[in-house]
Amino acid sequence: MPGIKDAKCVLVLGATSGIGRALALAIHDLDTAPTVIVAGRRQERLDELAKQGERIKTARVDINTSENELKGFVQETLSKFPELDAVIFSSGIQHVFDFTKPETIDLSKFQDEITTNYVSIFKLIVFFLPQFLKLSDEGRPSFIIPITSGLSIVPFPRVANYCASKAALHSLDISLRTQLAKTKVNVIEILPPLVESELHDHQGITPALAKAWMPLDEFTKNAMEGLIRGDPQVAIGTAAKTVSKYEQDKQETVQRLHDQISAITSSN
Ligand SMILES: NC(=O)c1ccc[n+]([C@@H]2O[C@H](COP(=O)([O-])OP(=O)(O)OC[C@H]3O[C@@H](n4cnc5c(N)ncnc54)[C@H](OP(=O)(O)O)[C@@H]3O)[C@@H](O)[C@H]2O)c1
């Protein structure tokens, strides 16, 4: 099965902290010596990462932006790195919304969250796909690696829109994988449990969460094992339990329905 060990050049969006940073460094350390492009908004964090290895390149980007800017970013990245064959979508934000106090709900935060966690990722995938389908035609594998969450399946109401954005991305991953099944484009979804990171810092609850989260090293070790094997879904810890409880046979069911409908529509 093709896995991340087969990638030559990996872009990690959201590599300036937490899960993205840890995966970028672990992939950089693979024996296969891929180029790793680390991306995010904070330049000083990118500069620090660039010092960790010659094969670490940087790209400053804010994905909460217009379609044209996203397209320009993809074109520029591909012109600098024509070998690019994997993208990890680790960029993400999380906001708390209280529907019992609707006057406190900041709709600009809702918009930022849905754009960052879903809408821009959808657009970026559309812009990267021609490159990956070209590689597929040449017989080479490529990898689209979105990061969702166990909360994409069972929501945590305090962060309702975050969960909705991850549910949308989770659903998209299944459809993408199904549509691309006959190509060499691999869609690998990572579903983390609660993991040590900076995601919740602005909510002021990090010390409480730190009592329950999975240490980043443990998460990264497990995630890398799945990425190297090329598992279609890399669900870890409590997220793995959620998948096995609520999503048994889902991918197979979707693939069967897709194949049935395709057979009917192509015979008309
Ligand atoms: N930690 C958890 O418990 C957990 C659980 C399940 C899923 N996840 C998911 O895992 C992924 C990584 O999160 P994390 O926990 O590692 O959080 P984190 O430490 O806060 O990292 C989030 C990353 O996203 C980047 N980012 C945010 N907005 C961006 C934007 N507009 N444009 C470009 N980059 C942006 C940040 O970089 P800059 O600020 O430099 O732009 C940062 O590198 C996220 O998708 C998150 O939803 C996390």
PDBQT file of the ligand as one rigid body, heavy atoms in Angstrom, charges set to zero:
ROOT
HETATM    1  N1  LIG A 301      -5.274  19.092  19.377  1.00  0.00    +0.000 N 
HETATM    2  C1  LIG A 301      -6.419  18.431  19.352  1.00  0.00    +0.000 C 
HETATM    3  O1  LIG A 301      -6.938  18.051  20.394  1.00  0.00    +0.000 OA
HETATM    4  C2  LIG A 301      -7.044  18.091  18.048  1.00  0.00    +0.000 A 
HETATM    5  C3  LIG A 301      -8.014  17.074  18.027  1.00  0.00    +0.000 A 
HETATM    6  C4  LIG A 301      -8.612  16.741  16.820  1.00  0.00    +0.000 A 
HETATM    7  C5  LIG A 301      -8.253  17.411  15.675  1.00  0.00    +0.000 A 
HETATM    8  N2  LIG A 301      -7.316  18.398  15.715  1.00  0.00    +0.000 N 
HETATM    9  C6  LIG A 301      -6.984  19.075  14.467  1.00  0.00    +0.000 C 
HETATM   10  O2  LIG A 301      -5.603  18.942  14.226  1.00  0.00    +0.000 OA
HETATM   11  C7  LIG A 301      -5.159  20.038  13.417  1.00  0.00    +0.000 C 
HETATM   12  C8  LIG A 301      -3.934  20.658  14.070  1.00  0.00    +0.000 C 
HETATM   13  O3  LIG A 301      -4.341  21.295  15.262  1.00  0.00    +0.000 OA
HETATM   14  P1  LIG A 301      -3.410  21.419  16.553  1.00  0.00    +0.000 P 
HETATM   15  O4  LIG A 301      -4.119  20.737  17.629  1.00  0.00    +0.000 OA
HETATM   16  O5  LIG A 301      -2.041  21.052  16.222  1.00  0.00    +0.000 OA
HETATM   17  O6  LIG A 301      -3.562  22.987  16.844  1.00  0.00    +0.000 OA
HETATM   18  P2  LIG A 301      -2.512  24.183  16.856  1.00  0.00    +0.000 P 
HETATM   19  O7  LIG A 301      -1.332  23.834  17.672  1.00  0.00    +0.000 OA
HETATM   20  O8  LIG A 301      -3.311  25.379  17.238  1.00  0.00    +0.000 OA
HETATM   21  O9  LIG A 301      -2.056  24.282  15.316  1.00  0.00    +0.000 OA
HETATM   22  C9  LIG A 301      -2.919  24.818  14.351  1.00  0.00    +0.000 C 
HETATM   23  C10 LIG A 301      -2.112  25.218  13.151  1.00  0.00    +0.000 C 
HETATM   24  O10 LIG A 301      -3.010  25.782  12.183  1.00  0.00    +0.000 OA
HETATM   25  C11 LIG A 301      -2.414  26.942  11.638  1.00  0.00    +0.000 C 
HETATM   26  N3  LIG A 301      -3.438  27.863  11.151  1.00  0.00    +0.000 N 
HETATM   27  C12 LIG A 301      -4.527  28.319  11.808  1.00  0.00    +0.000 A 
HETATM   28  N4  LIG A 301      -5.216  29.180  11.042  1.00  0.00    +0.000 NA
HETATM   29  C13 LIG A 301      -4.539  29.281   9.869  1.00  0.00    +0.000 A 
HETATM   30  C14 LIG A 301      -4.723  30.029   8.679  1.00  0.00    +0.000 A 
HETATM   31  N5  LIG A 301      -5.768  30.881   8.540  1.00  0.00    +0.000 N 
HETATM   32  N6  LIG A 301      -3.851  29.876   7.672  1.00  0.00    +0.000 NA
HETATM   33  C15 LIG A 301      -2.786  29.039   7.793  1.00  0.00    +0.000 A 
HETATM   34  N7  LIG A 301      -2.550  28.305   8.900  1.00  0.00    +0.000 NA
HETATM   35  C16 LIG A 301      -3.413  28.436   9.929  1.00  0.00    +0.000 A 
HETATM   36  C17 LIG A 301      -1.584  27.532  12.796  1.00  0.00    +0.000 C 
HETATM   37  O11 LIG A 301      -0.507  28.290  12.302  1.00  0.00    +0.000 OA
HETATM   38  P3  LIG A 301      -0.422  29.903  12.279  1.00  0.00    +0.000 P 
HETATM   39  O12 LIG A 301      -1.135  30.406  13.485  1.00  0.00    +0.000 OA
HETATM   40  O13 LIG A 301       1.051  30.165  12.263  1.00  0.00    +0.000 OA
HETATM   41  O14 LIG A 301      -1.082  30.283  10.994  1.00  0.00    +0.000 OA
HETATM   42  C18 LIG A 301      -1.057  26.251  13.427  1.00  0.00    +0.000 C 
HETATM   43  O15 LIG A 301       0.143  25.859  12.777  1.00  0.00    +0.000 OA
HETATM   44  C19 LIG A 301      -6.338  20.998  13.315  1.00  0.00    +0.000 C 
HETATM   45  O16 LIG A 301      -7.007  20.789  12.093  1.00  0.00    +0.000 OA
HETATM   46  C20 LIG A 301      -7.225  20.562  14.473  1.00  0.00    +0.000 C 
HETATM   47  O17 LIG A 301      -8.568  20.874  14.251  1.00  0.00    +0.000 OA
HETATM   48  C21 LIG A 301      -6.696  18.753  16.870  1.00  0.00    +0.000 A 
ENDROOT
TORSDOF 0
